């Protein structure tokens, strides 16, 4: 007795070489951002990862490195959103998935274009007491909230897609990443340790990369069956 075919919308599609290249941009975005931040936090003079937010790496003599990290990671995410649109346009997550990943990329670029304000003694010479926020500091503070919300929504969209495919491990991973991010992020404030914000963010950024890699694997498997 033959098995019924999969529903058309759940069948993975083979990607062209150009689409795959765009998707690989998304795979690189998360690890690149996290690695750059960690290296800078460990090497920047006067920077205390427990006390200072990662956005403050955009300040000071070497602040251009973190600014470039924001922008490059954002451009890579935008490129992957285009690849996702090409790959998924006929299936579940085909509309909201690429859109949300694209908005995540936009939020990263936004965070690079509008730098945060000096605070808590960084860069060195900055007073410990809080000063009035600048207009660009206010705009910058919108970026982490925006990117966090868009990636939480993306987690839910892709969890639904994986569940419809019967990939329950990936569905569970996607569903658990969103609350894990929130728990880690909110823990930073009572614990007075900004490293928890980095941990929470890394969970989302690396999730987006992992899902994109999974979709590349699916598309390559589909191409091999054709």
Buried (B, 14 or more C-beta within 10 A) or exposed (E): EEEEEEEEBBBBBBBEEEBBEBBBBBBBBBBBBBEBBBEBBEEBEEBBBEBBBBBBBBBBEBBEBBBEBBBBBBBBBBBBBBBBBBBBEEBBBBEBBBBBBBBBBBBBBBBBBBBBBBBBBBBEEBEEEEEEBBEEBEBBBEBBEBBBBBBBBBBBBBBBBBBBBEBEEBBEBBBBBBEBBBEBBEBBEEEEBBBBBBBBBBBBBBBBBBBBBBBBEBBEEBBEEE
